[in-house]
Amino acid sequence: METKRKHTDLTRYMLHYCYTCDEAGECDTERKCAACMEKRNREEDKRDAVTTKDLLTLYAL
């Protein structure tokens, strides 16, 4: 079951991050690709968190 989830996550990440990435050709190993996806996922989480905080601040005003 865990393997199926990993494949589903990998496919989702590849479509979401690699397909639109200008530097996708530089990920020539699986390890580089996984590190890049993790980095982009963290950056997106931070961006979303700031946006949510800003929205809540605006709603409170």
C-alpha positions as CSV (number, residue, x, y, z in Angstrom):
1,M,0.0,0.0,0.0
2,E,2.8,2.4,0.9
3,T,4.5,1.8,-2.5
4,K,1.3,2.7,-4.4
5,R,1.1,6.0,-2.4
6,K,4.7,6.8,-3.2
7,H,4.1,6.3,-6.9
8,T,0.9,8.4,-6.8
9,D,2.8,11.2,-4.9
10,L,5.7,11.0,-7.4
11,T,3.4,11.3,-10.4
12,R,1.5,14.2,-8.8
13,Y,4.8,16.0,-8.0
14,M,6.2,15.4,-11.4
15,L,3.2,16.9,-13.1
16,H,3.0,19.8,-10.7
17,Y,6.7,20.7,-10.4
18,C,8.8,19.1,-13.1
19,Y,6.4,19.7,-16.0
20,T,6.6,23.5,-15.5
21,C,10.2,23.7,-14.3
22,D,12.7,25.4,-16.5
23,E,15.5,23.4,-14.9
24,A,13.9,20.0,-15.2
25,G,16.7,18.8,-17.5
26,E,19.3,19.2,-14.8
27,C,17.6,16.5,-12.6
28,D,19.5,13.6,-14.1
29,T,19.3,11.3,-11.1
30,E,16.4,10.3,-9.0
31,R,18.0,11.7,-5.9
32,K,18.4,15.2,-7.5
33,C,14.8,15.1,-8.7
34,A,13.4,14.1,-5.3
35,A,15.5,16.9,-3.6
36,C,14.2,19.5,-6.1
37,M,10.6,18.4,-5.6
38,E,10.9,18.5,-1.8
39,K,12.5,22.0,-2.0
40,R,9.7,23.3,-4.3
41,N,7.0,21.7,-2.1
42,R,8.4,23.5,1.0
43,E,8.6,26.8,-0.9
44,E,5.0,26.4,-1.9
45,D,3.9,25.6,1.6
46,K,5.6,28.7,2.9
47,R,4.0,30.8,0.2
48,D,0.6,29.4,1.0
49,A,1.0,30.0,4.7
50,V,1.9,33.6,4.2
51,T,-1.1,34.1,1.9
52,T,-3.4,32.5,4.4
53,K,-2.0,34.7,7.2
54,D,-2.5,37.8,5.1
55,L,-6.1,36.8,4.3
56,L,-6.9,36.3,7.9
57,T,-5.4,39.6,8.8
58,L,-7.5,41.3,6.1
59,Y,-10.7,39.6,7.3
60,A,-10.0,40.8,10.8
61,L,-9.9,44.4,9.7
